[in-house]
Amino acid sequence: MDLGTTIVGAVLLVICIAPFILVRKRQTTKKNEKLQILNNLSQEYNCNIEEYEFCNDFVLGIDKSKSFLFFHKQSQENNHNQVIDLKTIKECNIIKKTRSINDKTIALIELSFIKKNETTSIVIYDEKTDLLINNELLVANKWSLIINTNLKRQ
């Protein structure tokens, strides 16, 4: 009786825990794939990612010594890579567009890079393509600070 109860309990425990383990393994694998893509992209420019951050379907990374920013966004339709040479940038700003009457619904978050004669941007969140907003605004604020700090060091 005790052995049977123990076996049933162990089986139920494995059944309950296995989905969480599998989901975590899948998330780790996806993060590693994104980081590998970002590292491959950085190696094309003879750079090394010194700092990086994941958020939902994208990863941002920076080589502070060579002043390059790398961005990779992975969606079901396509993958999008962007490389920004920070030596050509004057300033990085956050563009946050809202919609609705009370301006509480975020429609778009971008990192905007101001050059001498033009601007370039990286879309962090777009309500048309991204289902839910998570930490994108916090990530954009953090990376704007990192980028502007790096620009001041130049």
C-alpha positions in Angstrom: 0.0 0.0 0.0 2.7 2.5 0.9 4.8 1.6 -2.2 1.8 2.0 -4.5 1.0 5.4 -3.0 4.6 6.5 -3.3 4.7 5.5 -7.0 1.4 7.3 -7.8 2.6 10.4 -5.9 5.9 10.4 -7.8 4.2 10.0 -11.2 1.8 12.8 -10.4 4.7 15.0 -9.3 6.5 14.3 -12.6 3.4 15.0 -14.6 2.9 18.4 -12.8 6.5 19.5 -13.0 7.4 18.3 -16.5 5.5 21.1 -18.4 7.3 23.8 -16.4 10.7 22.3 -17.1 9.9 21.9 -20.8 8.7 25.5 -21.1 11.8 26.8 -19.3 14.1 24.7 -21.5 12.4 26.1 -24.6 12.7 29.7 -23.4 16.4 29.2 -22.6 17.0 27.6 -26.1 15.2 30.6 -27.8 17.3 33.1 -25.8 20.5 31.3 -26.7 19.5 31.3 -30.4 18.9 35.0 -30.3 22.1 35.7 -28.5 24.0 33.6 -31.0 22.5 35.5 -33.9 23.4 38.8 -32.2 27.0 37.5 -31.6 27.3 36.4 -35.3 26.0 39.9 -36.3 28.6 41.6 -34.1 31.4 39.4 -35.5 30.6 40.7 -39.0 31.7 44.1 -37.7 34.7 42.8 -35.6 32.9 43.6 -32.4 32.1 41.7 -29.2 28.9 42.1 -27.3 29.8 43.5 -23.9 26.2 44.1 -22.6 22.9 42.7 -23.8 19.3 42.4 -22.8 16.4 40.3 -23.8 12.8 41.5 -23.9 10.0 39.5 -25.4 11.0 38.8 -29.0 14.1 41.0 -29.3 17.6 41.4 -28.0 19.8 44.5 -27.8 23.5 44.4 -27.4 26.3 46.9 -27.4 30.1 46.9 -27.9 31.1 49.9 -25.8 34.7 49.9 -26.9 33.9 50.1 -30.6 30.6 52.0 -30.2 28.3 49.7 -32.0 24.7 48.8 -31.1 23.2 45.6 -32.3 19.5 44.7 -32.5 17.8 41.5 -33.4 14.0 41.0 -33.4 12.5 37.6 -34.1 8.9 37.2 -35.2 6.9 34.5 -36.8 7.0 36.2 -40.2 10.6 37.3 -40.3 13.8 38.2 -38.5 15.0 41.8 -38.3 18.6 42.9 -37.6 19.9 46.4 -37.2 23.3 47.7 -36.6 23.9 51.3 -35.4 27.4 52.8 -35.5 27.2 55.0 -32.5 30.2 57.0 -33.6 27.9 58.7 -36.2 25.2 59.5 -33.6 24.8 62.7 -31.7 22.0 61.6 -29.3 19.5 58.8 -28.6 15.9 59.6 -27.7 12.9 57.6 -26.8 9.8 58.1 -29.0 6.6 57.0 -27.3 3.4 57.4 -29.3 0.1 56.8 -27.6 -3.4 56.5 -28.8 -6.8 57.0 -27.2 -8.5 59.9 -25.5 -6.5 59.7 -22.2 -3.1 58.8 -23.8 -2.8 55.7 -21.7 -2.5 53.2 -24.5 1.0 52.9 -25.9 1.0 52.4 -29.7 4.7 52.6 -30.4 8.1 52.7 -28.6 11.2 53.5 -30.6 14.8 54.3 -29.9 15.6 57.3 -32.2 19.2 58.0 -33.1 19.9 61.5 -34.2 22.7 62.0 -36.8 23.9 65.2 -38.3 21.4 65.3 -41.2 19.0 62.4 -40.5 17.5 60.1 -37.9 17.5 56.4 -37.6 15.2 54.4 -35.3 14.8 50.9 -33.8 11.2 49.9 -33.2 11.0 48.4 -29.7 7.3 47.9 -29.6 4.5 48.4 -32.2 1.0 47.5 -31.3 0.3 46.4 -34.9 2.8 43.6 -34.7 3.4 42.9 -31.0 0.5 41.4 -29.0 1.3 42.6 -25.5 3.5 45.2 -24.0 5.7 44.0 -21.2 8.9 45.8 -20.1 9.6 47.5 -23.4 9.3 51.1 -22.0 11.7 50.2 -19.2 14.1 48.6 -21.6 14.0 51.6 -23.9 14.7 54.0 -21.0 17.6 51.8 -19.8 19.2 51.5 -23.2 18.7 55.1 -24.1 20.7 55.9 -20.9 23.4 53.3 -21.8 23.7 54.6 -25.3 23.8 58.3 -24.3 26.4 57.5 -21.6 28.5 55.7 -24.3 28.1 58.7 -26.6 29.4 61.1 -23.9 32.5 59.0 -23.5 33.5 59.4 -27.1 
